[in-house]
C-alpha cells in the first residue's frame, strides 16, 4: 500500500476471524484482501493455533465473526461489517443494516452454512 510522505495508514476498522483451513474461506478472504486497498480490515486466521481468540475457537470456526469497533458480530452481520470497511462494497454493507435486509442475509447465511461442508469437499477435490 502506498501512502503520501508523512502519512501513516489508517488503523483497521474491522477485525475479521476466518478459517484458514477452509478452501472456500481462503478464497473469500483473498478477494476481500484485494478489495481492502485502504487496509481497514485486520484478517485473523483462526486455524493458526498460535493466534489468540476473543471467544471460543470452535465458535469462531463454526460461524464467520468480525469486530466492528467494540461490537462483536457473527454471520451475515459480520460480513456486512467487512463490506462496510471496503468502499466498493460499502453500499451493500449499509443496506445490510436495514432490519429486513439483515434478516434475509442471515437466512441466506444459514442456508449457506448447511451447504458449506459440501462446498469445502468439492473445492478440496478440485486441487
Order of alpha helices (4+ residues) and beta strands (2+ residues): beta-alpha-beta-alpha-beta-beta-alpha-alpha-alpha
